[in-house]
């Protein structure tokens, strides 16, 4: 069985996120979750953690902030706790800290979770 958990440009899951480009200093919202018929859970039994990784030089993960709300974004780190169970879609906010980087658009960032399963 394949996972329905994924990243999307919209909450209705009509536009899968093909790539992620973040502009320095600009909050970006994407959506993460399942199709609603299944529940994603961490294989460890704990929380699902989403982490930003830099896949090429230029963007250190420490310069990226992830949060589930816009208000929490400024004090967020490069990892965010999505909870023990994800069913349906939830907003995810991303921000590149401009004080750490030059202005520009960064596309060398990937988002990864700890091992998950759906049931």
Order of alpha helices (4+ residues) and beta strands (2+ residues): beta-beta-beta-beta-beta-beta-beta-beta-beta-beta-beta-beta
